[in-house]
Amino acid sequence: MHTFLLKGLGRFCVALMLTTSSWAGSPVKYTISVVPQFSPAQLHQEWMPVLRRISRDTGIELELKLLASFPKFEAELMKGTADFAYVNPYQVVMTKSTQGYIPLLRDSQPLVGVLLVRRESVFKSVYDLNGQTIAFSAPNAFGASLYLRALLIEEQGLKFTPRYLGTHPNVFRHLARNDVAAGGSVVSAFNDEAPEVREQLRIIYKTPEVASHPIVAHPRVPLKVRDAISQAFLALAKDVAGRALLKDIRFPDPVLTAYEKDYLPLETLKLQQYDVPEKN
């Protein structure tokens, strides 16, 4: 019995030594925050299995920090609180001059915003929605609100009353209940919605494609840690269990990304005028 315990303890100590020596001189625990497109409970359920796998594969513990609202999330992002974060494309641009978060990975599929109406609605095009109330998850949700609203106003000449409901599921359900004329979202969130809700809605407008939400790292995170986390996410796509985890967070095909290539073009859109200050 003693021999068994000693052997087990020895294996644990060796594993611990390997983990700590691999990251000598830097902490092995980092925080990661996730943009609140969905409720904290849903995000916790979806992201924790992924983070446990990444932590196991790298020896770097990732502690999930969730915030209940867009304003709180963006306030912490602008302060650089999180070491890593999963953010929308515009939030990369927002923090470039302040915290300088570095994009590491994005999904290979582009981000596409959509405008939805009820399937039986009399509204056939965006022009029919002039003067109506349109629901959005949050003012500064990029593809589902900020970019979409800018295009509807600037390119479609639409005048409407925005109503902000907090999350994508809230938008879908208010729309299905006929509480609003239309609702903004993104293709990935719409496809992820329950079939019984999705079948009640139809898309009448899509935005142009842009690079999707990236996982970013604060510059204070050492390069070797950033690289290890990036490679661990890429490795998940190479096995069945890993692909299932990535699908659950709507990140099925991670690829490496860079600000200059994928997010610098967003600076030219001048979306600041549609940025709505929100209360925490």
C-alpha positions as CSV (number, residue, x, y, z in Angstrom):
1,M,0.0,0.0,0.0
2,H,2.8,2.4,1.0
3,T,4.7,1.5,-2.2
4,F,1.7,2.3,-4.3
5,L,1.1,5.6,-2.6
6,L,4.8,6.6,-3.0
7,K,4.7,5.7,-6.7
8,G,1.6,7.7,-7.2
9,L,3.0,10.6,-5.3
10,G,6.2,10.4,-7.3
11,R,4.3,10.5,-10.6
12,F,2.3,13.5,-9.4
13,C,5.5,15.4,-8.4
14,V,7.2,14.6,-11.7
15,A,4.2,15.9,-13.6
16,L,4.1,19.0,-11.4
17,M,7.8,19.6,-11.9
18,L,7.4,19.3,-15.7
19,T,4.5,21.8,-15.7
20,T,6.1,24.4,-13.5
21,S,9.6,24.1,-15.1
22,S,8.1,24.6,-18.5
23,W,6.8,28.0,-17.5
24,A,9.6,29.0,-15.1
25,G,9.6,32.8,-14.6
26,S,6.0,33.3,-15.6
27,P,2.7,32.5,-13.9
28,V,0.9,29.3,-15.0
29,K,-2.6,30.8,-14.3
30,Y,-4.2,33.3,-16.6
31,T,-7.7,34.7,-16.9
32,I,-9.9,34.6,-20.0
33,S,-13.1,36.6,-20.5
34,V,-15.8,35.9,-23.1
35,V,-18.0,38.5,-24.8
36,P,-21.5,38.1,-23.4
37,Q,-23.5,37.2,-26.5
38,F,-25.3,34.7,-24.4
39,S,-26.1,34.3,-20.7
40,P,-23.3,33.7,-18.2
41,A,-24.8,30.3,-17.4
42,Q,-24.7,29.3,-21.0
43,L,-21.2,30.6,-21.6
44,H,-19.9,28.8,-18.5
45,Q,-21.5,25.5,-19.6
46,E,-20.0,25.8,-23.1
47,W,-16.5,27.2,-22.4
48,M,-15.5,25.4,-19.2
49,P,-15.0,22.0,-21.0
50,V,-12.8,23.7,-23.6
51,L,-10.7,25.5,-21.1
52,R,-10.2,22.4,-19.0
53,R,-9.0,20.6,-22.1
54,I,-6.6,23.5,-23.0
55,S,-5.3,23.6,-19.4
56,R,-4.7,19.9,-19.4
57,D,-2.9,19.9,-22.7
58,T,-0.7,22.9,-22.0
59,G,-0.2,23.0,-18.2
60,I,-1.4,26.6,-18.3
61,E,-4.6,27.1,-16.2
62,L,-7.2,29.3,-17.8
63,E,-9.6,30.8,-15.4
64,L,-13.0,31.8,-16.9
65,K,-14.2,35.3,-15.9
66,L,-17.7,36.1,-17.1
67,L,-19.5,39.5,-17.1
68,A,-23.2,39.8,-17.3
69,S,-23.5,42.7,-19.7
70,F,-21.8,44.2,-22.7
71,P,-21.0,47.5,-20.9
72,K,-19.3,45.7,-18.0
73,F,-17.4,43.4,-20.4
74,E,-16.1,46.4,-22.5
75,A,-15.2,48.4,-19.4
76,E,-13.0,45.6,-18.2
77,L,-11.6,45.1,-21.6
78,M,-10.6,48.7,-21.9
79,K,-8.9,48.4,-18.6
80,G,-7.0,45.3,-19.8
81,T,-8.2,43.2,-16.9
82,A,-8.3,39.9,-18.7
83,D,-5.2,38.1,-19.9
84,F,-7.0,36.5,-22.8
85,A,-10.5,37.3,-24.2
86,Y,-12.9,36.2,-26.9
87,V,-14.1,39.4,-28.4
88,N,-16.0,40.8,-31.3
89,P,-14.1,42.3,-34.3
90,Y,-14.8,45.9,-33.3
91,Q,-13.6,45.4,-29.8
92,V,-10.2,44.5,-31.2
93,V,-10.1,47.9,-32.9
94,M,-11.4,49.6,-29.7
95,T,-8.6,48.3,-27.6
96,K,-5.8,48.7,-30.1
97,S,-4.7,52.1,-28.9
98,T,-5.3,51.5,-25.2
99,Q,-4.5,48.0,-24.3
100,G,-3.2,46.6,-27.6
101,Y,-4.8,43.2,-27.3
102,I,-3.2,40.9,-29.8
103,P,-5.5,38.7,-32.0
104,L,-4.3,35.1,-31.9
105,L,-7.0,33.0,-33.5
106,R,-10.4,33.3,-35.3
107,D,-12.7,30.9,-36.9
108,S,-12.2,30.4,-40.6
109,Q,-15.8,31.2,-41.3
110,P,-16.4,34.9,-41.7
111,L,-18.8,36.9,-39.5
112,V,-22.1,37.8,-41.2
113,G,-24.8,39.9,-39.6
114,V,-28.5,39.1,-40.4
115,L,-31.8,41.0,-40.1
116,L,-34.7,38.7,-39.2
117,V,-38.4,38.9,-39.3
118,R,-41.1,36.4,-38.4
119,R,-41.7,33.8,-41.2
120,E,-45.3,35.0,-41.7
121,S,-44.5,38.7,-41.4
122,V,-45.7,41.2,-44.0
123,F,-42.2,42.7,-44.1
124,K,-40.5,41.4,-47.3
125,S,-37.5,43.8,-47.5
126,V,-35.6,46.2,-45.3
127,Y,-37.4,49.1,-46.8
128,D,-40.7,47.8,-45.4
129,L,-39.2,48.2,-41.9
130,N,-39.0,52.0,-42.1
131,G,-40.3,53.5,-38.9
132,Q,-40.5,50.2,-37.1
133,T,-38.9,48.9,-33.9
134,I,-35.9,46.6,-34.5
135,A,-34.4,44.5,-31.7
136,F,-30.7,44.0,-31.1
137,S,-28.7,42.1,-28.5
138,A,-26.6,45.2,-27.4
139,P,-25.7,48.5,-29.0
140,N,-22.0,47.6,-29.6
141,A,-22.4,43.9,-30.5
142,F,-20.6,44.2,-33.8
143,G,-22.1,42.0,-36.6
144,A,-25.5,41.7,-34.9
145,S,-25.9,45.4,-34.1
146,L,-23.2,48.1,-34.6
147,Y,-22.2,47.1,-38.2
148,L,-25.8,46.1,-39.1
149,R,-27.3,49.4,-37.8
150,A,-24.7,51.4,-39.7
151,L,-25.4,49.6,-42.9
152,L,-29.2,49.9,-42.5
153,I,-28.9,53.6,-42.0
154,E,-26.1,54.6,-44.3
155,E,-26.7,52.2,-47.3
156,Q,-30.4,51.4,-47.0
157,G,-31.6,54.8,-45.7
158,L,-33.7,53.1,-43.0
159,K,-35.1,55.0,-40.0
160,F,-36.1,52.8,-37.1
161,T,-36.2,52.6,-33.3
162,P,-33.6,50.2,-31.8
163,R,-34.5,48.1,-28.8
164,Y,-31.6,46.4,-27.0
165,L,-32.4,43.1,-25.3
166,G,-29.1,41.8,-24.0
167,T,-28.5,38.5,-25.9
168,H,-29.2,36.8,-29.2
169,P,-31.8,34.4,-27.7
170,N,-33.7,37.3,-26.3
171,V,-33.9,38.9,-29.7
172,F,-35.1,35.6,-31.3
173,R,-37.8,35.1,-28.7
174,H,-39.1,38.6,-28.7
175,L,-39.3,38.5,-32.4
176,A,-41.1,35.1,-32.4
177,R,-43.6,36.6,-29.9
178,N,-44.3,39.5,-32.2
179,D,-43.0,42.0,-29.7
180,V,-40.8,43.7,-32.4
181,A,-40.9,44.0,-36.1
182,A,-37.5,42.7,-36.8
183,G,-34.3,41.6,-35.0
184,G,-30.5,41.7,-35.6
185,S,-28.2,38.7,-35.1
186,V,-25.3,36.9,-36.8
187,V,-25.5,33.7,-38.9
188,S,-23.6,31.5,-36.3
189,A,-26.0,32.5,-33.4
190,F,-29.1,32.0,-35.6
191,N,-27.9,28.6,-36.7
192,D,-27.2,27.6,-33.1
193,E,-30.8,28.5,-32.0
194,A,-33.3,25.8,-31.2
195,P,-35.1,24.6,-34.4
196,E,-38.5,25.4,-33.0
197,V,-37.6,29.0,-32.7
198,R,-35.5,29.3,-35.8
199,E,-38.3,27.8,-37.9
200,Q,-40.5,30.8,-37.0
201,L,-38.1,33.3,-38.4
202,R,-36.6,34.2,-41.8
203,I,-33.6,36.3,-43.0
204,I,-34.4,39.4,-45.1
205,Y,-30.9,41.0,-45.1
206,K,-27.3,40.0,-44.7
207,T,-24.2,42.2,-44.1
208,P,-21.0,41.8,-46.1
209,E,-18.5,39.3,-44.6
210,V,-15.9,40.4,-42.1
211,A,-13.3,38.4,-40.1
212,S,-14.9,36.6,-37.2
213,H,-14.6,37.0,-33.4
214,P,-10.9,36.4,-32.4
215,I,-9.3,35.1,-29.2
216,V,-6.9,37.8,-28.2
217,A,-4.1,38.1,-25.6
218,H,-2.9,41.1,-23.6
219,P,0.7,42.1,-24.5
220,R,1.8,41.3,-20.9
221,V,1.2,37.6,-21.6
222,P,4.6,36.1,-22.6
223,L,4.9,35.1,-26.3
224,K,5.6,31.4,-25.4
225,V,2.3,31.3,-23.4
226,R,0.4,32.9,-26.3
227,D,1.9,30.4,-28.7
228,A,1.1,27.5,-26.5
229,I,-2.5,28.5,-26.1
230,S,-2.8,29.1,-29.9
231,Q,-1.4,25.7,-30.8
232,A,-3.6,24.0,-28.2
233,F,-6.8,25.4,-29.8
234,L,-5.5,24.5,-33.3
235,A,-4.9,20.9,-32.0
236,L,-8.5,20.6,-30.8
237,A,-9.7,20.6,-34.4
238,K,-7.6,17.4,-35.1
239,D,-9.6,15.0,-32.9
240,V,-13.3,14.1,-32.6
241,A,-13.6,15.2,-28.9
242,G,-11.8,18.4,-29.6
243,R,-14.0,19.3,-32.6
244,A,-17.1,18.7,-30.5
245,L,-15.8,21.2,-27.8
246,L,-15.0,23.8,-30.5
247,K,-18.5,23.4,-32.0
248,D,-20.1,24.1,-28.7
249,I,-18.4,27.5,-28.5
250,R,-19.2,28.3,-32.2
251,F,-15.5,28.2,-33.0
252,P,-15.3,25.0,-35.2
253,D,-12.3,25.7,-37.4
254,P,-9.7,27.9,-35.6
255,V,-7.0,29.5,-37.7
256,L,-4.2,31.9,-36.9
257,T,-5.0,35.6,-37.4
258,A,-3.3,39.0,-37.3
259,Y,-4.6,42.5,-36.7
260,E,-3.1,44.0,-39.9
261,K,-4.6,41.3,-42.1
262,D,-8.0,40.8,-40.6
263,Y,-9.0,43.7,-38.4
264,L,-7.2,46.8,-39.6
265,P,-9.7,47.2,-42.5
266,L,-12.5,47.8,-39.9
267,E,-10.8,51.1,-38.9
268,T,-12.0,52.6,-42.2
269,L,-15.6,51.9,-41.5
270,K,-15.7,54.8,-39.0
271,L,-18.3,53.1,-36.8
272,Q,-17.6,55.3,-33.8
273,Q,-20.6,57.5,-34.7
274,Y,-22.8,54.4,-34.1
275,D,-21.1,53.5,-30.9
276,V,-23.8,53.9,-28.1
277,P,-22.4,54.5,-24.6
278,E,-24.0,52.1,-22.2
279,K,-24.4,52.1,-18.5
280,N,-22.7,49.4,-16.4
